Amino acid sequence: MHYRNGREAKNGDKIIQLGCNGQVSAIGVLYDAKPGNDYCNGYIAPIQNFGVTACMCDCLHVDDVAAMFAEKGLDKRPEGK
């Protein structure tokens, strides 16, 4: 199992899922993924922290993150195997 950028995927990883348009569609922890499949494999347990203070110097707008993905060519889903 590998992420879009080729990094090996493991259950318990904190992940960001990209939608069809390259936007962030989910953030959470990967679980119940089975080796040998990079498509429709596993689930994302959402991470929610209510009342977290936002330090703007440590934050990025989601559109800027999507643009960085596009610059690296990670905004397009790989072809099926």
JOBEL-V768095 format. One line per field, one symbol per residue. phi: phi as a letter, one per 20 degrees, with the letter a starting at -180 (. if undefined). psi: psi as a letter, one per 30 degrees, with the letter a starting at -180 (. if undefined). burial: b if it has 24 or more other ideal C-beta (glycine too) atoms within 12 Angstrom, else e. A space follows every 50 residues. Layout:
BEGIN
phi->???
psi->???
burial->???
END
This chain:
BEGIN
phi->.bfgenffecgnfeccdeegenefdbcrdfbmedgnbdclcncdefdcce mefeegfddcfgffffffgffemeedffffe
psi->kklegfkkkkkfkklkkkafgflkfkkakklgkkkgkgkhjaljjkkkjk gkkjjffglkkeeeeeeeeeefggfkklkl.
burial->eebeeeeebeeeeebbbbeeebebeeeeebeebeeeeeeeebebeeeeee eeeeeeeeeeeeeeeeeebeeeeeeeeeeee
END
